[in-house]
């Protein structure tokens, strides 16, 4: 049995290596290649002249490594900043984040109603199309070497805002699906207050928590240091899940705290290789879950949703960035980086179908995520070029006026 697990894991890493090699040769983000290769060799792989290409099984070991990948990617992103930096954004972050999340959700709600003419389905579609992928966005920031950019603080803030919104959304969604639209505010409001309070406390008092943690991390032994950091990461993930905060956001918050200590660079040095290794497993594992056979009926709504998301997200990203004080090129970087959608879309669709909603939703969610995984890296990588085009266009518009004067 253990031999089969090792063999399966060895095959998985072989195909992960192939996907990364292909992406490197084409000078493209590895994310879509990892997802696509996972689809082509996973449990739902196609048959080639009667021979199944299904070579890798989705095992608990792969799922575990994938979860660790998300934790490490978000933890690393937090280490690149600090709770103090995020707290200093203050009111501007609250304004921009609230506008971004609200407008994206309302846009998705209208889109869902247009296609399904049903409020439960519309509410599900709003969740699928309105929430960014923390994992994909983090990977893009790492690939593009933008973690040190000032606007990335705002992107971090958006991820935190979206996680708070997720907790609220899932509570309301379960009420919608189970009670036909009758929601119990007495159950939802206390959990929202707890989540808001916890995240706000971590960001506000992160520097103090870091100063308390700093002497306890002063360990000379490399082995002890790595084990302590990894244990803290896992315990934080367990803690935040008990109050219904995504474990990945817990990892991000821990990174923000440790960034306040003198040990942050040492942690980054040890975490980086694990981040890359397990992060690749996450995207490959995500591909293993996708069944391409369900795509057929979902093509039209998916293409419409992709267009709506790209155009709408760029506009809401610009507006939110402007409200947060990030203008010009930095605003473009934000707007073109936060377009990716990920695993949450597929999870929401699965929950909805299990509750008896439209059976098209899982296929739509999977294809939607896959298409955006190819588009979003291109847009993020070329945000500077789009900004240059915008500047030329503005100058062209102003030119006749200058001549007339």
RODO-2510 file (C-alpha; in nm, 4 decimals, decimal comma):
residues 405
     n   res          X          Y          Z
     1     x     0,0000     0,0000     0,0000
     2     x     0,2785     0,2430     0,0939
     3     x     0,4552     0,1521    -0,2312
     4     x     0,1426     0,2511    -0,4278
     5     x     0,1247     0,5859    -0,2431
     6     x     0,4901     0,6637    -0,3136
     7     x     0,4503     0,5565    -0,6772
     8     x     0,1424     0,7802    -0,7149
     9     x     0,3242     1,0722    -0,5511
    10     x     0,6299     1,0138    -0,7696
    11     x     0,4126     1,0247    -1,0834
    12     x     0,2464     1,3436    -0,9579
    13     x     0,5802     1,5186    -0,9123
    14     x     0,6963     1,3933    -1,2526
    15     x     0,4014     1,5613    -1,4216
    16     x     0,4417     1,8716    -1,2037
    17     x     0,8019     1,8944    -1,3271
    18     x     0,6847     1,8584    -1,6890
    19     x     0,4268     2,1372    -1,6434
    20     x     0,6819     2,3736    -1,4891
    21     x     0,9356     2,2906    -1,7618
    22     x     0,6784     2,3676    -2,0345
    23     x     0,5831     2,6953    -1,8677
    24     x     0,9502     2,7920    -1,8423
    25     x     1,0129     2,7182    -2,2086
    26     x     0,7144     2,9307    -2,3096
    27     x     0,8027     3,2018    -2,0517
    28     x     0,4524     3,1798    -1,9071
    29     x     0,3091     3,1403    -1,5575
    30     x     0,3173     2,7779    -1,4410
    31     x    -0,0302     2,8022    -1,2815
    32     x    -0,2487     2,7128    -1,5850
    33     x    -0,0029     2,4455    -1,6989
    34     x    -0,0133     2,2765    -1,3588
    35     x    -0,3947     2,2837    -1,3561
    36     x    -0,4191     2,1585    -1,7153
    37     x    -0,1697     1,8746    -1,6664
    38     x    -0,3586     1,7734    -1,3508
    39     x    -0,6773     1,7514    -1,5572
    40     x    -0,5108     1,5450    -1,8299
    41     x    -0,3577     1,2777    -1,6031
    42     x    -0,5996     1,2796    -1,3079
    43     x    -0,9091     1,0725    -1,2251
    44     x    -1,1130     1,2485    -1,4969
    45     x    -0,8456     1,2193    -1,7686
    46     x    -0,9518     1,1521    -2,1303
    47     x    -0,9154     0,8210    -2,3149
    48     x    -0,6749     0,8082    -2,6075
    49     x    -0,7860     0,5397    -2,8558
    50     x    -0,9278     0,3282    -2,5751
    51     x    -0,6279     0,3842    -2,3451
    52     x    -0,7011     0,5841    -2,0311
    53     x    -0,4597     0,8668    -1,9495
    54     x    -0,5695     0,8576    -1,5874
    55     x    -0,2328     0,7977    -1,4216
    56     x    -0,2457     0,9948    -1,0956
    57     x    -0,5014     0,9474    -0,8180
    58     x    -0,6157     1,2269    -0,5894
    59     x    -0,4928     1,0855    -0,2583
    60     x    -0,4995     1,2267     0,0935
    61     x    -0,1212     1,2767     0,0766
    62     x    -0,1523     1,4998    -0,2316
    63     x    -0,4399     1,6929    -0,0725
    64     x    -0,2325     1,7496     0,2405
    65     x     0,0683     1,8766     0,0457
    66     x    -0,1658     2,1022    -0,1524
    67     x    -0,3092     2,2549     0,1660
    68     x     0,0421     2,3139     0,2967
    69     x     0,1233     2,4859    -0,0332
    70     x    -0,1540     2,7416     0,0150
    71     x    -0,0510     2,8009     0,3770
    72     x     0,3130     2,8558     0,2829
    73     x     0,2346     3,0896    -0,0092
    74     x     0,0150     3,3152     0,2052
    75     x     0,2550     3,2931     0,4998
    76     x     0,5397     3,4094     0,2749
    77     x     0,3319     3,6981     0,1420
    78     x     0,2686     3,8141     0,4986
    79     x     0,6421     3,7930     0,5755
    80     x     0,7136     4,0359     0,2905
    81     x     0,5086     4,2992     0,4734
    82     x     0,4143     4,3516     0,8366
    83     x     0,1060     4,4102     1,0472
    84     x     0,2285     4,7672     1,1042
    85     x     0,2383     4,8439     0,7317
    86     x    -0,1111     4,7047     0,6787
    87     x    -0,2474     4,8936     0,9801
    88     x    -0,0980     5,2202     0,8530
    89     x    -0,3158     5,1943     0,5417
    90     x    -0,6142     5,2488     0,7744
    91     x    -0,9163     5,4293     0,6335
    92     x    -0,8025     5,4195     0,2707
    93     x    -0,7806     5,0395     0,2814
    94     x    -1,1262     5,0104     0,4374
    95     x    -1,2804     5,2376     0,1718
    96     x    -1,1109     5,0697    -0,1223
    97     x    -1,1649     4,7145     0,0050
    98     x    -1,5329     4,7679     0,0828
    99     x    -1,6029     4,9183    -0,2596
   100     x    -1,4096     4,6425    -0,4386
   101     x    -1,5841     4,3523    -0,2649
   102     x    -1,9317     4,5111    -0,2774
   103     x    -1,9254     4,6040    -0,6462
   104     x    -1,7857     4,2655    -0,7530
   105     x    -2,0554     4,0800    -0,5605
   106     x    -2,3397     4,2966    -0,6897
   107     x    -2,2119     4,2576    -1,0465
   108     x    -2,2058     3,8787    -1,0044
   109     x    -2,5547     3,8815    -0,8551
   110     x    -2,6933     4,0684    -1,1565
   111     x    -2,5090     3,8357    -1,3950
   112     x    -2,6446     3,5257    -1,2176
   113     x    -3,0011     3,6557    -1,2313
   114     x    -2,9654     3,7357    -1,6015
   115     x    -2,8678     3,3767    -1,6857
   116     x    -3,0660     3,1715    -1,4310
   117     x    -3,3653     3,3940    -1,3345
   118     x    -3,3469     3,2516    -0,9816
   119     x    -3,2178     3,4204    -0,6658
   120     x    -3,0501     3,1111    -0,5130
   121     x    -2,8561     3,0484    -0,8370
   122     x    -2,7802     3,4193    -0,8734
   123     x    -2,6451     3,4263    -0,5184
   124     x    -2,4206     3,1276    -0,5944
   125     x    -2,2908     3,2833    -0,9185
   126     x    -2,2114     3,6051    -0,7282
   127     x    -1,9892     3,4015    -0,4962
   128     x    -1,8231     3,2150    -0,7828
   129     x    -1,7425     3,5282    -0,9833
   130     x    -1,6916     3,7797    -0,7023
   131     x    -1,4103     3,6302    -0,4946
   132     x    -1,0442     3,6389    -0,5996
   133     x    -0,8097     3,3423    -0,5569
   134     x    -0,5618     3,4073    -0,2742
   135     x    -0,3370     3,1242    -0,3952
   136     x    -0,3184     3,2309    -0,7598
   137     x    -0,2765     3,6009    -0,6816
   138     x     0,0012     3,5256    -0,4336
   139     x     0,1780     3,3068    -0,6899
   140     x     0,1504     3,5821    -0,9522
   141     x     0,2980     3,8401    -0,7134
   142     x     0,5880     3,6040    -0,6445
   143     x     0,6444     3,5201    -1,0118
   144     x     0,6353     3,8867    -1,1128
   145     x     0,8573     3,9877    -0,8174
   146     x     0,6058     4,2483    -0,6979
   147     x     0,5916     4,1536    -0,3312
   148     x     0,7996     4,4615    -0,2440
   149     x     0,5711     4,7007    -0,4364
   150     x     0,3720     4,9436    -0,2236
   151     x     0,0419     4,8597    -0,3959
   152     x     0,0781     4,4967    -0,2883
   153     x    -0,0209     4,6141     0,0602
   154     x    -0,3590     4,7033    -0,0837
   155     x    -0,3850     4,3662    -0,2596
   156     x    -0,3133     4,2035     0,0792
   157     x    -0,5902     4,4133     0,2273
   158     x    -0,8312     4,2967    -0,0432
   159     x    -0,7500     3,9325     0,0388
   160     x    -0,8267     3,9961     0,4060
   161     x    -1,1478     4,1820     0,3192
   162     x    -1,2597     3,8991     0,0944
   163     x    -1,2006     3,6431     0,3682
   164     x    -1,4237     3,8338     0,6081
   165     x    -1,6813     3,8570     0,3325
   166     x    -1,6497     3,4811     0,2665
   167     x    -1,7450     3,3988     0,6231
   168     x    -2,0533     3,6205     0,5947
   169     x    -2,1361     3,4922     0,2462
   170     x    -2,1195     3,1227     0,3404
   171     x    -2,3448     3,1820     0,6403
   172     x    -2,6015     3,3600     0,4237
   173     x    -2,5662     3,1024     0,1422
   174     x    -2,6370     2,8095     0,3751
   175     x    -2,9452     2,9948     0,5023
   176     x    -3,0619     3,0631     0,1467
   177     x    -3,0228     2,7042     0,0341
   178     x    -3,1582     2,5405     0,3488
   179     x    -3,4355     2,7811     0,4420
   180     x    -3,5596     2,9137     0,1095
   181     x    -3,4243     3,2632     0,1728
   182     x    -3,5156     3,2845     0,5428
   183     x    -3,2000     3,3884     0,7290
   184     x    -3,1331     3,3787     1,1040
   185     x    -2,9577     3,7059     1,1815
   186     x    -2,9062     3,6028     1,5463
   187     x    -2,6733     3,3231     1,4303
   188     x    -2,4868     3,5189     1,1601
   189     x    -2,4135     3,8532     1,3320
   190     x    -2,2150     3,7195     1,6324
   191     x    -1,9818     3,5169     1,4062
   192     x    -1,9239     3,8240     1,1870
   193     x    -1,8317     4,0341     1,4936
   194     x    -1,5863     3,7662     1,6137
   195     x    -1,4163     3,7432     1,2720
   196     x    -1,3889     4,1217     1,2328
   197     x    -1,2598     4,1600     1,5858
   198     x    -0,9938     3,8897     1,5496
   199     x    -0,8513     4,0180     1,2215
   200     x    -0,8598     4,3808     1,3373
   201     x    -0,6804     4,2870     1,6601
   202     x    -0,4033     4,1011     1,4740
   203     x    -0,3439     4,3910     1,2333
   204     x    -0,3635     4,6580     1,5079
   205     x    -0,1536     4,4822     1,7714
   206     x     0,0703     4,2844     1,5362
   207     x     0,3801     4,4801     1,6351
   208     x     0,3257     4,4129     2,0062
   209     x     0,2563     4,0448     1,9441
   210     x     0,5724     4,0308     1,7329
   211     x     0,7806     4,1852     2,0128
   212     x     0,6506     3,9199     2,2526
   213     x     0,7284     3,6447     2,0030
   214     x     1,0738     3,7702     1,9024
   215     x     1,2821     3,6520     2,2033
   216     x     1,1115     3,3132     2,1934
   217     x     1,2260     3,2613     1,8350
   218     x     1,5896     3,3366     1,9157
   219     x     1,7020     2,9774     1,8609
   220     x     2,0471     2,9023     1,7182
   221     x     1,9666     2,5487     1,6020
   222     x     1,8395     2,5530     1,2441
   223     x     1,6427     2,2336     1,3032
   224     x     1,4658     2,3738     1,6103
   225     x     1,3933     2,7059     1,4401
   226     x     1,2316     2,5471     1,1324
   227     x     1,0232     2,3083     1,3447
   228     x     0,9019     2,5921     1,5706
   229     x     0,7995     2,8104     1,2747
   230     x     0,6205     2,5239     1,1009
   231     x     0,4415     2,4315     1,4251
   232     x     0,3282     2,7926     1,4707
   233     x     0,1958     2,7926     1,1151
   234     x    -0,0108     2,4772     1,1667
   235     x    -0,1420     2,5846     1,5090
   236     x    -0,2471     2,9218     1,3645
   237     x    -0,4347     2,7464     1,0835
   238     x    -0,6174     2,5305     1,3399
   239     x    -0,6993     2,8314     1,5590
   240     x    -0,8482     3,0501     1,2864
   241     x    -1,0587     2,7677     1,1406
   242     x    -1,2337     2,7309     1,4774
   243     x    -1,3713     3,0834     1,4331
   244     x    -1,4524     3,0242     1,0645
   245     x    -1,1636     3,2167     0,9105
   246     x    -0,9885     3,0497     0,6165
   247     x    -0,6672     2,8781     0,7271
   248     x    -0,4771     3,0538     0,4461
   249     x    -0,5692     3,3955     0,5873
   250     x    -0,4505     3,2735     0,9269
   251     x    -0,1153     3,1931     0,7658
   252     x    -0,1088     3,5424     0,6131
   253     x    -0,1770     3,7030     0,9521
   254     x     0,1004     3,4989     1,1175
   255     x     0,3376     3,6149     0,8436
   256     x     0,2407     3,9774     0,9151
   257     x     0,3265     3,9273     1,2839
   258     x     0,6612     3,7514     1,2295
   259     x     0,7528     4,0241     0,9792
   260     x     0,7627     4,2579     1,2801
   261     x     1,0511     4,0560     1,4300
   262     x     1,4229     4,0408     1,3438
   263     x     1,3731     3,6790     1,2361
   264     x     1,1691     3,7500     0,9224
   265     x     1,4580     3,7169     0,6743
   266     x     1,5689     3,3912     0,8345
   267     x     1,2155     3,2525     0,8072
   268     x     1,1908     3,3583     0,4407
   269     x     1,5174     3,1785     0,3657
   270     x     1,3819     2,8456     0,4950
   271     x     1,0227     2,8850     0,3802
   272     x     1,0875     2,9797     0,0149
   273     x     1,1847     2,6327    -0,1185
   274     x     0,8874     2,4657     0,0570
   275     x     0,6574     2,7393    -0,0724
   276     x     0,7570     2,6693    -0,4330
   277     x     0,7423     2,2911    -0,3946
   278     x     0,4068     2,2570    -0,2202
   279     x     0,2551     2,5530    -0,4049
   280     x     0,3056     2,3653    -0,7320
   281     x     0,1331     2,0608    -0,5784
   282     x    -0,1695     2,2763    -0,4919
   283     x    -0,2344     2,3876    -0,8500
   284     x    -0,1748     2,0351    -0,9835
   285     x    -0,4129     1,8953    -0,7194
   286     x    -0,6728     2,1522    -0,8204
   287     x    -0,6509     2,0210    -1,1784
   288     x    -0,7042     1,6635    -1,0582
   289     x    -1,0504     1,7619    -0,9346
   290     x    -1,1729     1,9049    -1,2682
   291     x    -1,3831     1,6898    -1,5049
   292     x    -1,3598     1,8360    -1,8553
   293     x    -1,6552     1,6221    -1,9742
   294     x    -1,8951     1,8563    -1,7969
   295     x    -1,7738     2,1663    -1,9828
   296     x    -1,9925     2,1406    -2,2950
   297     x    -2,3170     2,2967    -2,1705
   298     x    -2,1314     2,5617    -1,9706
   299     x    -1,9286     2,7214    -2,2530
   300     x    -2,1622     3,0141    -2,3295
   301     x    -2,2184     3,1249    -1,9701
   302     x    -1,8470     3,0755    -1,8954
   303     x    -1,7281     3,2970    -2,1806
   304     x    -1,9824     3,5631    -2,0837
   305     x    -1,8688     3,5417    -1,7200
   306     x    -1,5011     3,5691    -1,8184
   307     x    -1,5653     3,8859    -2,0204
   308     x    -1,7795     4,0282    -1,7401
   309     x    -1,5138     3,9471    -1,4807
   310     x    -1,2158     4,0857    -1,6731
   311     x    -1,3856     4,4122    -1,7721
   312     x    -1,5771     4,4561    -1,4469
   313     x    -1,2847     4,3618    -1,2242
   314     x    -1,0511     4,6064    -1,3964
   315     x    -1,3027     4,8871    -1,3459
   316     x    -1,3739     4,8013    -0,9807
   317     x    -1,0012     4,7502    -0,9238
   318     x    -0,9291     5,0994    -1,0606
   319     x    -1,2013     5,2583    -0,8505
   320     x    -1,0976     5,0774    -0,5318
   321     x    -0,7299     5,1608    -0,5924
   322     x    -0,8123     5,5260    -0,6525
   323     x    -1,0120     5,5417    -0,3273
   324     x    -0,7204     5,3767    -0,1452
   325     x    -0,4769     5,6321    -0,2882
   326     x    -0,3086     5,4081    -0,5487
   327     x    -0,3241     5,5891    -0,8793
   328     x    -0,1519     5,5788    -1,2181
   329     x     0,0645     5,2692    -1,2729
   330     x     0,0115     5,1291    -0,9235
   331     x    -0,3634     5,1355    -0,9781
   332     x    -0,3139     4,9421    -1,3011
   333     x    -0,1007     4,6847    -1,1166
   334     x    -0,3804     4,6287    -0,8649
   335     x    -0,6622     4,6150    -1,1204
   336     x    -0,4843     4,3686    -1,3508
   337     x    -0,3513     4,1423    -1,0733
   338     x    -0,6664     4,0588    -0,8735
   339     x    -0,8661     3,9049    -1,1594
   340     x    -0,7887     3,5355    -1,0955
   341     x    -1,0589     3,3133    -0,9447
   342     x    -0,9825     2,9810    -0,7809
   343     x    -1,0771     2,6899    -0,5601
   344     x    -1,3527     2,8751    -0,3724
   345     x    -1,5598     2,8979    -0,6926
   346     x    -1,5647     2,5195    -0,7319
   347     x    -1,6411     2,4665    -0,3614
   348     x    -1,9399     2,7042    -0,3700
   349     x    -2,0771     2,5384    -0,6836
   350     x    -2,0488     2,1932    -0,5224
   351     x    -2,2312     2,3095    -0,2086
   352     x    -2,5067     2,4628    -0,4183
   353     x    -2,5637     2,1510    -0,6322
   354     x    -2,5718     1,9298    -0,3228
   355     x    -2,8562     2,1534    -0,1998
   356     x    -3,0517     2,1000    -0,5221
   357     x    -2,9682     2,4010    -0,7396
   358     x    -2,8865     2,4001    -1,1125
   359     x    -2,6522     2,1099    -1,2048
   360     x    -2,4679     2,3291    -1,4564
   361     x    -2,2949     2,5254    -1,1778
   362     x    -1,9950     2,2919    -1,1073
   363     x    -1,9016     2,2685    -1,4773
   364     x    -1,9370     2,6449    -1,5127
   365     x    -1,7206     2,7093    -1,2051
   366     x    -1,4436     2,4690    -1,3148
   367     x    -1,4229     2,5990    -1,6730
   368     x    -1,4457     2,9591    -1,5545
   369     x    -1,1512     2,9117    -1,3168
   370     x    -0,9460     2,7306    -1,5829
   371     x    -0,9961     3,0008    -1,8490
   372     x    -0,9125     3,2800    -1,6048
   373     x    -0,5994     3,0910    -1,4928
   374     x    -0,4660     3,1393    -1,8482
   375     x    -0,5860     3,4983    -1,8894
   376     x    -0,4974     3,6494    -1,5503
   377     x    -0,1179     3,5903    -1,5684
   378     x    -0,1055     3,7600    -1,9092
   379     x    -0,2991     4,0622    -1,7831
   380     x    -0,0937     4,0874    -1,4621
   381     x     0,2361     4,0586    -1,6469
   382     x     0,1400     4,3303    -1,8962
   383     x    -0,0161     4,5801    -1,6559
   384     x     0,2673     4,8257    -1,7302
   385     x     0,2004     4,7987    -2,1046
   386     x    -0,1701     4,8640    -2,0493
   387     x    -0,0782     5,1670    -1,8421
   388     x     0,1488     5,2972    -2,1200
   389     x    -0,1365     5,2566    -2,3707
   390     x    -0,3649     5,4459    -2,1342
   391     x    -0,1124     5,7326    -2,1043
   392     x    -0,0778     5,7531    -2,4831
   393     x    -0,4550     5,7567    -2,5231
   394     x    -0,4962     6,0359    -2,2655
   395     x    -0,2204     6,2395    -2,4302
   396     x    -0,3835     6,1864    -2,7691
   397     x    -0,7178     6,3099    -2,6356
   398     x    -0,5574     6,6178    -2,4794
   399     x    -0,3442     6,7042    -2,7838
   400     x    -0,6138     6,8677    -3,0025
   401     x    -0,7187     7,0871    -2,7109
   402     x    -0,3614     7,2047    -2,6591
   403     x    -0,3298     7,2884    -3,0304
   404     x    -0,6564     7,4743    -3,0340
   405     x    -0,5371     7,6966    -2,7527
***
